Amino acid sequence: MPEIKTDVDKLVALVREKKAVSIDAAAKILGLDQKTVQSLAESLEDSGILSIEYRFTKQFLINSSLQPQKKAGAGSEAAKPKPTRPLSPYESVKSRIRSVLSEIESDQQATIRIKREIDKIFKERNEIISMIERLLKEEAEIKKSMASLMRKAELINIMPGSKDKRVKELEKQFLALHKKKLSVESEIISLRKLIKI
């Protein structure tokens, strides 16, 4: 069975790997927002798993096991490391709730991104359908024009007089319309393929 890792597990692993990482860098690496990482970090600091250190204007997450021991000053007692105490049931539940809430928030953001992508795809699909409808109308107009030319050609053949010139002109128009019809049909086929993808 594959191992399931929560955002908390990923954050702890990242801090252990990097030894120290800023909250904004951790957020980018893990794909979470800074508020979520801040909340997780505070819970983990309460648990003694990591420490939050302030450097200039940034907050850094530090692996607690790598925190240097403070040296004793002249005439003062040695500073003792902060003992890690087990979490009370209340703190444990509070920490788990924070973790679950941050995961829910992260999932909501992913859902919003997916919805935007789906909306974009449907918009593009609707635009393609509109193009196909426009091309189908254009194709119908071309067919009407071709039928009209055919009727004119039949009339010219019935009428006496100089047929050659008029027939050649109609043939040119007919061929131009036929080429345009083939081009429109080809474009319709390619657009329909796009919709099926």
Backbone as a printed PyTorch tensor [residue, N CA C, xyz], in Angstrom:
tensor([[[  0.8460,  -1.1720,   0.0000],
         [  0.0000,   0.0000,   0.0000],
         [  0.8940,   1.2380,   0.0000]],

        [[  0.6290,   2.2180,  -0.9060],
         [  1.4890,   3.3940,  -0.9650],
         [  1.3460,   4.2430,   0.2860]],

        [[  2.4410,   4.8870,   0.6390],
         [  2.4570,   5.7240,   1.8340],
         [  1.7630,   7.0450,   1.5240]],

        [[  0.8690,   7.4620,   2.4030],
         [  0.1500,   8.7160,   2.2200],
         [  0.8590,   9.7830,   3.0480]],

        [[  1.1770,  10.8970,   2.4050],
         [  1.8740,  11.9750,   3.0990],
         [  0.9640,  13.1970,   3.1400]],

        [[  0.8280,  13.7520,   4.3130],
         [  0.0420,  14.9650,   4.4900],
         [  0.9370,  16.1680,   4.2360]],

        [[  0.3350,  17.3470,   4.2210],
         [  1.1140,  18.5750,   4.0670],
         [  2.0830,  18.7440,   5.2340]],

        [[  1.6640,  18.2900,   6.4240],
         [  2.5330,  18.3720,   7.6000],
         [  3.7680,  17.4990,   7.3830]],

        [[  3.5450,  16.2590,   6.9100],
         [  4.6760,  15.3480,   6.6560],
         [  5.6320,  15.9590,   5.6310]],

        [[  5.0690,  16.5400,   4.5860],
         [  5.9040,  17.1270,   3.5370],
         [  6.7080,  18.3120,   4.0670]],

        [[  6.0770,  19.1360,   4.9080],
         [  6.7690,  20.2880,   5.4740],
         [  7.9060,  19.8420,   6.3890]],

        [[  7.6460,  18.8650,   7.2490],
         [  8.6830,  18.3550,   8.1570],
         [  9.8420,  17.7750,   7.3460]],

        [[  9.5340,  16.9980,   6.3110],
         [ 10.5860,  16.4080,   5.4770],
         [ 11.4070,  17.4950,   4.7910]],

        [[ 10.7360,  18.5320,   4.3100],
         [ 11.4410,  19.6270,   3.6470],
         [ 12.3900,  20.3440,   4.6050]],

        [[ 11.9320,  20.6370,   5.8180],
         [ 12.7770,  21.3330,   6.8060],
         [ 13.9480,  20.4410,   7.2070]],

        [[ 13.6980,  19.1590,   7.3590],
         [ 14.8090,  18.2500,   7.7080],
         [ 15.8250,  18.1790,   6.5890]],

        [[ 15.3330,  18.1840,   5.3460],
         [ 16.2410,  18.0930,   4.1960],
         [ 17.0550,  19.3780,   4.0230]],

        [[ 16.3780,  20.5170,   4.1070],
         [ 17.0390,  21.7970,   3.8470],
         [ 17.7250,  22.3760,   5.0850]],

        [[ 17.4150,  21.8600,   6.2550],
         [ 17.9360,  22.3350,   7.5410],
         [ 17.2790,  23.6550,   7.9570]],

        [[ 17.1420,  24.5970,   7.0060],
         [ 16.4620,  25.8680,   7.2610],
         [ 15.8550,  26.3280,   5.9400]],

        [[ 14.6160,  26.7960,   6.0050],
         [ 13.9420,  27.2540,   4.7900],
         [ 12.9550,  28.3580,   5.1750]],

        [[ 12.8580,  29.3780,   4.3210],
         [ 11.9110,  30.4600,   4.6170],
         [ 10.4870,  29.9670,   4.3650]],

        [[  9.5410,  30.6200,   5.0000],
         [  8.1440,  30.2140,   4.8600],
         [  7.6830,  30.3870,   3.4200]],

        [[  8.0780,  31.4910,   2.7730],
         [  7.6340,  31.6830,   1.3910],
         [  8.2610,  30.6560,   0.4480]],

        [[  9.5170,  30.2870,   0.6830],
         [ 10.1550,  29.2570,  -0.1440],
         [  9.4860,  27.9040,   0.0780]],

        [[  9.1650,  27.5840,   1.3170],
         [  8.4790,  26.3190,   1.6180],
         [  7.1180,  26.2820,   0.9380]],

        [[  6.4190,  27.4050,   0.9550],
         [  5.1010,  27.4750,   0.3190],
         [  5.2190,  27.1990,  -1.1780]],

        [[  6.2140,  27.7990,  -1.8200],
         [  6.4090,  27.5810,  -3.2580],
         [  6.7620,  26.1280,  -3.5510]],

        [[  7.6850,  25.5720,  -2.7890],
         [  8.1300,  24.1940,  -3.0210],
         [  6.9910,  23.2050,  -2.8280]],

        [[  6.1790,  23.4230,  -1.7960],
         [  5.1000,  22.4810,  -1.4790],
         [  3.8060,  22.7800,  -2.2320]],

        [[  3.7480,  23.9270,  -2.9070],
         [  2.5400,  24.2820,  -3.6370],
         [  1.3920,  24.6990,  -2.7290]],

        [[  1.7330,  25.2780,  -1.5850],
         [  0.7320,  25.7420,  -0.6250],
         [  0.8310,  27.2610,  -0.5150]],

        [[ -0.1930,  27.8720,   0.0560],
         [ -0.0790,  29.3060,   0.2790],
         [  0.6800,  29.5480,   1.5900]],

        [[  1.2210,  30.7530,   1.7320],
         [  2.0530,  31.0780,   2.8900],
         [  1.2760,  30.9880,   4.1890]],

        [[  0.0080,  31.3470,   4.1600],
         [ -0.8210,  31.3040,   5.3680],
         [ -0.9160,  29.8710,   5.8990]],

        [[ -1.0900,  28.9230,   4.9740],
         [ -1.1780,  27.5090,   5.3630],
         [  0.1390,  27.0350,   5.9610]],

        [[  1.2460,  27.3660,   5.3040],
         [  2.5690,  26.9590,   5.8050],
         [  2.8220,  27.5930,   7.1670]],

        [[  2.4470,  28.8590,   7.3340],
         [  2.6200,  29.5480,   8.6210],
         [  1.8530,  28.8110,   9.7120]],

        [[  0.6040,  28.4370,   9.4190],
         [ -0.2380,  27.7340,  10.3950],
         [  0.3650,  26.3740,  10.7650]],

        [[  0.8080,  25.6430,   9.7470],
         [  1.4270,  24.3350,  10.0060],
         [  2.7080,  24.4990,  10.8320]],

        [[  3.4880,  25.5090,  10.4830],
         [  4.7550,  25.7380,  11.1800],
         [  4.5140,  26.0670,  12.6590]],

        [[  3.4950,  26.8630,  12.9220],
         [  3.1920,  27.2090,  14.3130],
         [  2.7850,  25.9630,  15.1040]],

        [[  1.9890,  25.0930,  14.4750],
         [  1.6010,  23.8480,  15.1480],
         [  2.8180,  22.9650,  15.4130]],

        [[  3.6990,  22.8860,  14.4190],
         [  4.8920,  22.0590,  14.5610],
         [  5.8650,  22.6590,  15.5730]],

        [[  5.8920,  23.9800,  15.6610],
         [  6.7510,  24.6200,  16.6640],
         [  6.1990,  24.3300,  18.0640]],

        [[  4.8650,  24.3910,  18.2020],
         [  4.2390,  24.0630,  19.4950],
         [  4.5800,  22.6380,  19.9140]],

        [[  4.7090,  21.7640,  18.9200],
         [  5.0180,  20.3630,  19.1930],
         [  6.5100,  20.1200,  19.3990]],

        [[  7.3290,  21.1370,  19.1340],
         [  8.7630,  21.0000,  19.3150],
         [  9.4580,  20.3100,  18.1500]],

        [[  8.7590,  20.1560,  17.0380],
         [  9.3390,  19.4590,  15.8800],
         [ 10.2420,  20.3860,  15.0850]],

        [[  9.8620,  21.6610,  15.0040],
         [ 10.7100,  22.6390,  14.3300],
         [ 10.5810,  23.9730,  15.0450]],

        [[ 11.4340,  24.8890,  14.6620],
         [ 11.4110,  26.2200,  15.2740],
         [ 11.2230,  27.2640,  14.1910]],

        [[ 10.6020,  28.3650,  14.5730],
         [ 10.4750,  29.4940,  13.6600],
         [ 11.4640,  30.5430,  14.1210]],

        [[ 12.3210,  30.9530,  13.2040],
         [ 13.3500,  31.9330,  13.5210],
         [ 13.1400,  33.1490,  12.6270]],

        [[ 13.2910,  34.3240,  13.1920],
         [ 13.0840,  35.5550,  12.4390],
         [ 14.4260,  36.1200,  12.0280]],

        [[ 14.6020,  36.3040,  10.7290],
         [ 15.8290,  36.8940,  10.1880],
         [ 15.4100,  38.0760,   9.3220]],

        [[ 15.7930,  39.2360,   9.7130],
         [ 15.4060,  40.4730,   9.0430],
         [ 13.8860,  40.5030,   8.9310]],

        [[ 13.3610,  40.4510,   7.7000],
         [ 11.9060,  40.5410,   7.5400],
         [ 11.2750,  39.1980,   7.2110]],

        [[ 12.0690,  38.1430,   7.2240],
         [ 11.5440,  36.8280,   6.8520],
         [ 11.5480,  35.8780,   8.0430]],

        [[ 10.6200,  34.9410,   7.9730],
         [ 10.5600,  33.8810,   8.9740],
         [ 11.1470,  32.6190,   8.3440]],

        [[ 12.0100,  31.9590,   9.0940],
         [ 12.6360,  30.7350,   8.6220],
         [ 12.2180,  29.5810,   9.5190]],

        [[ 12.0290,  28.4520,   8.9070],
         [ 11.7170,  27.2320,   9.6370],
         [ 13.0190,  26.4790,   9.8230]],

        [[ 13.3100,  26.1130,  11.0550],
         [ 14.5760,  25.4650,  11.3970],
         [ 14.2720,  24.1160,  12.0110]],

        [[ 15.0340,  23.1200,  11.6060],
         [ 14.9240,  21.7830,  12.1930],
         [ 15.3430,  21.8890,  13.6530]],

        [[ 14.4500,  21.5520,  14.5740],
         [ 14.7280,  21.7070,  16.0140],
         [ 15.9400,  20.9190,  16.4590]],

        [[ 16.2040,  19.7920,  15.8570],
         [ 17.3510,  18.9880,  16.2880],
         [ 18.6690,  19.6490,  15.9060]],

        [[ 18.6090,  20.6460,  15.0100],
         [ 19.8320,  21.3240,  14.5870],
         [ 20.0270,  22.6740,  15.2720]],

        [[ 19.0920,  23.0610,  16.1320],
         [ 19.2060,  24.3340,  16.8450],
         [ 20.4650,  24.3050,  17.7140]],

        [[ 21.3150,  25.3090,  17.5860],
         [ 22.5160,  25.3430,  18.4380],
         [ 22.1300,  25.6260,  19.8840]],

        [[ 22.8650,  25.0150,  20.7670],
         [ 22.6410,  25.2470,  22.1970],
         [ 23.2080,  26.6210,  22.5410]],

        [[ 22.4750,  27.3800,  23.3370],
         [ 22.9560,  28.7070,  23.7240],
         [ 24.0540,  28.5420,  24.7660]],

        [[ 25.1280,  29.3110,  24.5810],
         [ 26.2570,  29.2280,  25.5080],
         [ 25.9840,  30.1180,  26.7070]],

        [[ 26.5660,  29.6880,  27.8080],
         [ 26.3710,  30.4500,  29.0460],
         [ 27.1620,  31.7370,  28.9730]],

        [[ 26.5610,  32.8120,  29.4370],
         [ 27.2430,  34.1010,  29.4870],
         [ 28.0550,  34.1710,  30.7740]],

        [[ 28.8030,  35.2340,  30.9310],
         [ 29.6240,  35.3950,  32.1360],
         [ 28.7320,  35.5300,  33.3510]],

        [[ 28.9080,  34.6300,  34.3100],
         [ 28.1810,  34.6840,  35.5660],
         [ 26.7200,  34.2730,  35.4670]],

        [[ 26.2910,  33.7870,  34.3410],
         [ 24.8740,  33.3870,  34.2440],
         [ 24.7840,  31.8780,  34.0750]],

        [[ 23.6150,  31.3700,  34.3800],
         [ 23.3910,  29.9290,  34.2310],
         [ 23.3160,  29.5760,  32.7650]],

        [[ 23.7270,  28.3740,  32.4510],
         [ 23.6390,  27.9320,  31.0610],
         [ 22.1750,  27.8630,  30.6620]],

        [[ 21.9130,  28.3790,  29.4820],
         [ 20.5300,  28.3390,  29.0010],
         [ 20.1900,  26.9010,  28.6440]],

        [[ 19.1010,  26.4550,  29.1740],
         [ 18.6890,  25.0780,  28.9130],
         [ 17.8250,  25.0360,  27.6630]],

        [[ 17.9880,  23.9910,  26.8720],
         [ 17.1280,  23.8850,  25.6950],
         [ 15.6820,  23.6940,  26.1450]],

        [[ 14.7910,  24.2210,  25.3280],
         [ 13.3790,  24.1160,  25.6490],
         [ 12.9730,  22.6460,  25.5880]],

        [[ 12.4900,  22.1080,  26.7080],
         [ 12.1290,  20.6930,  26.6830],
         [ 10.8970,  20.4720,  25.8020]],

        [[ 10.9390,  19.3930,  25.1170],
         [  9.7640,  19.0400,  24.3110],
         [  8.8450,  18.2230,  25.1860]],

        [[  7.6830,  18.7110,  25.3210],
         [  6.6950,  18.0330,  26.1380],
         [  5.6870,  17.3700,  25.2170]],

        [[  5.1220,  16.3020,  25.6830],
         [  4.0960,  15.6760,  24.8480],
         [  2.8850,  16.6010,  24.7560]],

        [[  2.2190,  16.5310,  23.6180],
         [  1.0420,  17.3650,  23.4220],
         [ -0.1020,  16.8570,  24.2810]],

        [[ -0.8410,  17.8060,  24.8350],
         [ -2.0460,  17.4190,  25.5660],
         [ -3.0760,  16.9660,  24.5290]],

        [[ -4.0830,  16.2270,  24.9600],
         [ -5.1130,  15.8050,  23.9970],
         [ -5.7210,  17.0030,  23.2710]],

        [[ -5.9300,  18.0860,  23.9830],
         [ -6.4950,  19.2810,  23.3680],
         [ -5.5520,  19.8320,  22.2950]],

        [[ -4.2450,  19.9500,  22.6270],
         [ -3.2720,  20.4640,  21.6720],
         [ -3.1350,  19.5460,  20.4680]],

        [[ -3.1820,  18.2540,  20.7240],
         [ -3.0820,  17.2830,  19.6430],
         [ -4.2540,  17.4270,  18.6740]],

        [[ -5.4600,  17.5190,  19.2400],
         [ -6.6470,  17.6960,  18.3990],
         [ -6.5690,  19.0230,  17.6540]],

        [[ -6.1440,  20.0770,  18.3500],
         [ -6.0150,  21.3960,  17.7410],
         [ -5.0240,  21.3480,  16.5710]],

        [[ -3.9150,  20.6590,  16.7740],
         [ -2.9060,  20.5380,  15.7280],
         [ -3.4610,  19.7730,  14.5280]],

        [[ -4.1750,  18.6840,  14.8030],
         [ -4.7590,  17.9040,  13.7060],
         [ -5.8100,  18.7180,  12.9550]],

        [[ -6.6040,  19.4800,  13.6950],
         [ -7.6340,  20.3050,  13.0520],
         [ -6.9780,  21.3480,  12.1470]],

        [[ -5.9130,  21.9900,  12.6450],
         [ -5.1910,  22.9590,  11.8110],
         [ -4.6840,  22.3050,  10.5330]],

        [[ -4.1250,  21.1130,  10.6810],
         [ -3.5920,  20.3970,   9.5280],
         [ -4.6940,  20.0730,   8.5250]],

        [[ -5.8140,  19.5620,   9.0190],
         [ -6.9270,  19.2090,   8.1360],
         [ -7.4780,  20.4610,   7.4570]],

        [[ -7.6170,  21.5380,   8.2100],
         [ -8.1230,  22.7830,   7.6300],
         [ -7.1960,  23.3110,   6.5350]],

        [[ -5.8930,  23.2080,   6.7650],
         [ -4.9640,  23.6810,   5.7380],
         [ -5.0350,  22.8010,   4.4920]],

        [[ -5.2250,  21.4960,   4.6820],
         [ -5.3750,  20.6040,   3.5270],
         [ -6.6680,  20.9040,   2.7810]],

        [[ -7.7460,  21.1790,   3.5280],
         [ -9.0200,  21.5320,   2.8870],
         [ -8.8630,  22.8160,   2.0780]],

        [[ -8.1910,  23.8100,   2.6640],
         [ -7.9660,  25.0730,   1.9640],
         [ -7.1490,  24.8470,   0.7010]],

        [[ -6.1330,  24.0100,   0.8050],
         [ -5.3020,  23.6930,  -0.3560],
         [ -6.1320,  22.9850,  -1.4310]],

        [[ -6.9830,  22.0390,  -1.0060],
         [ -7.8530,  21.3280,  -1.9490],
         [ -8.8490,  22.2760,  -2.6060]],

        [[ -9.3600,  23.2440,  -1.8360],
         [-10.3040,  24.2080,  -2.3960],
         [ -9.6290,  25.0490,  -3.4740]],

        [[ -8.3910,  25.4370,  -3.2280],
         [ -7.6630,  26.2250,  -4.2200],
         [ -7.4270,  25.3980,  -5.4820]],

        [[ -7.1000,  24.1240,  -5.3180],
         [ -6.9070,  23.2520,  -6.4780],
         [ -8.2200,  23.0970,  -7.2380]],

        [[ -9.3240,  22.9600,  -6.5210],
         [-10.6310,  22.8270,  -7.1550],
         [-10.9640,  24.0810,  -7.9570]],

        [[-10.6610,  25.2340,  -7.4080],
         [-10.9170,  26.4910,  -8.1220],
         [-10.0800,  26.5610,  -9.3960]],

        [[ -8.8020,  26.1530,  -9.3100],
         [ -7.9440,  26.1590, -10.5080],
         [ -8.4860,  25.2040, -11.5690]],

        [[ -8.9330,  24.0110, -11.1420],
         [ -9.4740,  23.0300, -12.0870],
         [-10.7440,  23.5710, -12.7300]],

        [[-11.6150,  24.1980, -11.9420],
         [-12.8570,  24.7560, -12.4780],
         [-12.5490,  25.8170, -13.5290]],

        [[-11.5510,  26.6710, -13.2580],
         [-11.1720,  27.7020, -14.2370],
         [-10.6980,  27.0660, -15.5430]],

        [[ -9.8950,  26.0060, -15.4260],
         [ -9.4120,  25.3240, -16.6280],
         [-10.5730,  24.7140, -17.4130]],

        [[-11.5140,  24.0910, -16.7000],
         [-12.6750,  23.4850, -17.3700],
         [-13.4990,  24.5690, -18.0590]],

        [[-13.7180,  25.6910, -17.3820],
         [-14.4620,  26.8030, -17.9880],
         [-13.7590,  27.3000, -19.2560]],

        [[-12.4430,  27.3840, -19.1840],
         [-11.6610,  27.8380, -20.3410],
         [-11.8170,  26.8610, -21.5050]],

        [[-11.7640,  25.5540, -21.2070],
         [-11.9120,  24.5380, -22.2560],
         [-13.2960,  24.6230, -22.8850]],

        [[-14.3460,  24.7720, -22.0610],
         [-15.7000,  24.8770, -22.6030],
         [-15.8600,  26.1350, -23.4480]],

        [[-15.2350,  27.2330, -23.0220],
         [-15.3140,  28.4690, -23.8010],
         [-14.6720,  28.2560, -25.1730]],

        [[-13.4850,  27.6400, -25.1930],
         [-12.8020,  27.3660, -26.4560],
         [-13.6360,  26.4220, -27.3240]],

        [[-14.2450,  25.4070, -26.6970],
         [-15.0910,  24.4560, -27.4370],
         [-16.2790,  25.1820, -28.0610]],

        [[-16.9150,  26.0710, -27.3020],
         [-18.0570,  26.8220, -27.8260],
         [-17.6480,  27.7370, -28.9780]],

        [[-16.4530,  28.3130, -28.8890],
         [-15.9480,  29.1460, -29.9830],
         [-15.7460,  28.3050, -31.2440]],

        [[-15.2260,  27.0990, -31.0840],
         [-15.0240,  26.2100, -32.2370],
         [-16.3680,  25.8240, -32.8340]],

        [[-17.3410,  25.5110, -31.9870],
         [-18.6760,  25.1650, -32.4860],
         [-19.2660,  26.3380, -33.2620]],

        [[-19.0880,  27.5580, -32.7700],
         [-19.5810,  28.7470, -33.4830],
         [-18.9030,  28.8790, -34.8450]],

        [[-17.5960,  28.6000, -34.8890],
         [-16.8730,  28.6650, -36.1650],
         [-17.4160,  27.6240, -37.1380]],

        [[-17.6870,  26.4170, -36.6330],
         [-18.2280,  25.3590, -37.4930],
         [-19.5890,  25.7790, -38.0400]],

        [[-20.4380,  26.3380, -37.1710],
         [-21.7640,  26.7800, -37.6270],
         [-21.6430,  27.8610, -38.7040]],

        [[-20.7110,  28.8080, -38.5030],
         [-20.5000,  29.8590, -39.5020],
         [-20.0250,  29.2600, -40.8240]],

        [[-19.0980,  28.3010, -40.7400],
         [-18.5840,  27.6670, -41.9600],
         [-19.6570,  26.8370, -42.6620]],

        [[-20.5330,  26.1970, -41.8910],
         [-21.6230,  25.4320, -42.5060],
         [-22.5780,  26.3560, -43.2620]],

        [[-22.8520,  27.5370, -42.6930],
         [-23.6890,  28.5190, -43.3930],
         [-23.0020,  28.9820, -44.6700]],

        [[-21.7010,  29.2310, -44.5600],
         [-20.9320,  29.6510, -45.7360],
         [-20.9640,  28.5680, -46.8090]],

        [[-20.8270,  27.3190, -46.3840],
         [-20.8770,  26.1980, -47.3310],
         [-22.2420,  26.1380, -48.0170]],

        [[-23.3150,  26.3490, -47.2710],
         [-24.6630,  26.3310, -47.8480],
         [-24.8060,  27.4500, -48.8840]],

        [[-24.2730,  28.6420, -48.5860],
         [-24.3230,  29.7580, -49.5430],
         [-23.5410,  29.4180, -50.8100]],

        [[-22.3930,  28.7780, -50.6480],
         [-21.5840,  28.3850, -51.8130],
         [-22.3650,  27.3930, -52.6720]],

        [[-23.0170,  26.4290, -52.0340],
         [-23.8100,  25.4510, -52.7900],
         [-24.9360,  26.1330, -53.5570]],

        [[-25.5960,  27.1390, -52.9280],
         [-26.6570,  27.8850, -53.6190],
         [-26.0960,  28.6080, -54.8360]],

        [[-24.9270,  29.2550, -54.6360],
         [-24.3010,  29.9840, -55.7500],
         [-23.9290,  29.0360, -56.8760]],

        [[-23.4230,  27.8580, -56.5250],
         [-23.0470,  26.8640, -57.5360],
         [-24.2900,  26.3860, -58.2950]],

        [[-25.3910,  26.1630, -57.5850],
         [-26.6350,  25.7350, -58.2390],
         [-27.1400,  26.8250, -59.1730]],

        [[-27.0360,  28.0850, -58.7590],
         [-27.4600,  29.2100, -59.5950],
         [-26.6190,  29.2710, -60.8670]],

        [[-25.3110,  29.0600, -60.7200],
         [-24.4240,  29.0570, -61.8950],
         [-24.7810,  27.9210, -62.8460]],

        [[-25.1320,  26.7690, -62.2630],
         [-25.5140,  25.6190, -63.1050],
         [-26.7770,  25.9520, -63.9230]],

        [[-27.7520,  26.6120, -63.2790],
         [-28.9790,  27.0040, -63.9910],
         [-28.6600,  27.9980, -65.1080]],

        [[-27.7830,  28.9590, -64.8250],
         [-27.3880,  29.9340, -65.8500],
         [-26.7220,  29.2310, -67.0180]],

        [[-25.8590,  28.2640, -66.7120],
         [-25.1650,  27.5260, -67.7720],
         [-26.1660,  26.7640, -68.6410]],

        [[-27.1770,  26.1920, -67.9900],
         [-28.2090,  25.4730, -68.7600],
         [-28.9800,  26.4300, -69.6610]],

        [[-29.3040,  27.6250, -69.1380],
         [-30.0130,  28.6250, -69.9410],
         [-29.1710,  29.0790, -71.1280]],

        [[-27.8700,  29.2720, -70.8970],
         [-26.9860,  29.7060, -71.9830],
         [-26.9460,  28.6480, -73.0630]],

        [[-26.9240,  27.3970, -72.6770],
         [-26.8900,  26.3190, -73.6740],
         [-28.1700,  26.2950, -74.5040]],

        [[-29.2720,  26.7080, -73.9360],
         [-30.5520,  26.7280, -74.6630],
         [-30.6220,  27.9380, -75.5790]],

        [[-30.0650,  29.0690, -75.1390],
         [-30.1660,  30.3200, -75.8920],
         [-29.1780,  30.3350, -77.0570]],

        [[-29.6290,  30.8780, -78.1780],
         [-28.7030,  31.0130, -79.3190],
         [-27.7570,  32.2000, -79.0800]],

        [[-26.6760,  32.2660, -79.7580],
         [-25.7560,  33.3870, -79.6520],
         [-24.3800,  32.9390, -79.2110]],

        [[-23.5910,  33.8800, -78.6840],
         [-22.2040,  33.5950, -78.2940],
         [-22.1820,  32.9150, -76.9310]],

        [[-22.1980,  31.6310, -76.9630],
         [-22.2180,  30.8340, -75.7350],
         [-20.8330,  30.6740, -75.1290]],

        [[-19.8430,  30.5480, -75.9900],
         [-18.4970,  30.2150, -75.4980],
         [-17.9980,  31.1690, -74.4170]],

        [[-18.1380,  32.4740, -74.6660],
         [-17.6330,  33.4590, -73.7250],
         [-18.3700,  33.3690, -72.3870]],

        [[-19.6810,  33.3070, -72.4510],
         [-20.4760,  33.2540, -71.2270],
         [-20.2760,  31.9340, -70.4950]],

        [[-20.1580,  30.8620, -71.2180],
         [-19.9540,  29.5510, -70.6030],
         [-18.6000,  29.5080, -69.9140]],

        [[-17.5730,  30.0390, -70.5310],
         [-16.2390,  30.0520, -69.9250],
         [-16.2290,  30.8910, -68.6460]],

        [[-16.9350,  32.0300, -68.6750],
         [-17.0120,  32.8740, -67.4810],
         [-17.7230,  32.1380, -66.3470]],

        [[-18.8010,  31.4450, -66.6790],
         [-19.5270,  30.6740, -65.6630],
         [-18.6820,  29.5210, -65.1240]],

        [[-17.9170,  28.8960, -66.0140],
         [-17.0350,  27.8040, -65.5780],
         [-15.9820,  28.3250, -64.5920]],

        [[-15.4340,  29.5090, -64.8500],
         [-14.4540,  30.1120, -63.9430],
         [-15.0800,  30.3430, -62.5730]],

        [[-16.2700,  30.9600, -62.5830],
         [-16.9580,  31.2270, -61.3260],
         [-17.2650,  29.9240, -60.5860]],

        [[-17.6980,  28.9250, -61.3520],
         [-18.0340,  27.6350, -60.7550],
         [-16.7990,  26.9920, -60.1200]],

        [[-15.6870,  27.0010, -60.8200],
         [-14.4450,  26.4190, -60.2850],
         [-13.9730,  27.1670, -59.0330]],

        [[-14.0760,  28.4900, -59.0460],
         [-13.6790,  29.2730, -57.8710],
         [-14.5540,  28.9150, -56.6730]],

        [[-15.8620,  28.7920, -56.9180],
         [-16.7610,  28.4110, -55.8280],
         [-16.4860,  26.9860, -55.3500]],

        [[-16.1750,  26.1100, -56.2750],
         [-15.8820,  24.7180, -55.9150],
         [-14.6300,  24.6450, -55.0280]],

        [[-13.5900,  25.4020, -55.3700],
         [-12.3740,  25.4410, -54.5500],
         [-12.6800,  25.9710, -53.1560]],

        [[-13.4720,  27.0460, -53.1100],
         [-13.8340,  27.6270, -51.8170],
         [-14.6310,  26.6270, -50.9910]],

        [[-15.5330,  25.8880, -51.6430],
         [-16.3400,  24.8790, -50.9540],
         [-15.4360,  23.7960, -50.3560]],

        [[-14.4620,  23.3310, -51.1350],
         [-13.5340,  22.3120, -50.6320],
         [-12.7250,  22.8360, -49.4450]],

        [[-12.3040,  24.0810, -49.5250],
         [-11.5450,  24.6780, -48.4230],
         [-12.3920,  24.7620, -47.1560]],

        [[-13.6470,  25.1870, -47.2950],
         [-14.5560,  25.2890, -46.1480],
         [-14.8050,  23.9040, -45.5630]],

        [[-15.0340,  22.9020, -46.4120],
         [-15.2690,  21.5380, -45.9190],
         [-14.0560,  21.0220, -45.1480]],

        [[-12.8670,  21.3000, -45.6600],
         [-11.6370,  20.8670, -44.9880],
         [-11.5100,  21.5330, -43.6160]],

        [[-11.8300,  22.8270, -43.5480],
         [-11.7440,  23.5460, -42.2700],
         [-12.7640,  23.0010, -41.2690]],

        [[-13.9580,  22.6760, -41.7530],
         [-14.9950,  22.1020, -40.8820],
         [-14.5180,  20.7740, -40.3090]],

        [[-13.9280,  19.9490, -41.1320],
         [-13.4400,  18.6320, -40.6820],
         [-12.3670,  18.8030, -39.6050]],

        [[-11.4220,  19.7250, -39.8310],
         [-10.3490,  19.9090, -38.8310],
         [-10.9000,  20.4670, -37.5290]],

        [[-11.8900,  21.3630, -37.5950],
         [-12.4880,  21.9050, -36.3680],
         [-13.2720,  20.8330, -35.6150]],

        [[-13.9400,  19.9600, -36.3400],
         [-14.6740,  18.8790, -35.6770],
         [-13.7180,  17.9330, -34.9630]],

        [[-12.5560,  17.7130, -35.5600],
         [-11.5350,  16.8730, -34.9140],
         [-11.0680,  17.5110, -33.6160]],

        [[-10.9230,  18.8370, -33.6080],
         [-10.4980,  19.5430, -32.3940],
         [-11.4930,  19.3440, -31.2680]],

        [[-12.7690,  19.3720, -31.5960],
         [-13.7910,  19.2100, -30.5620],
         [-13.7430,  17.8160, -29.9670]],

        [[-13.4420,  16.8100, -30.7770],
         [-13.4110,  15.4170, -30.2890],
         [-12.2300,  15.1570, -29.3960]],

        [[-11.1840,  15.9630, -29.4760],
         [ -9.9620,  15.7430, -28.6690],
         [-10.2270,  16.0280, -27.2340]]])
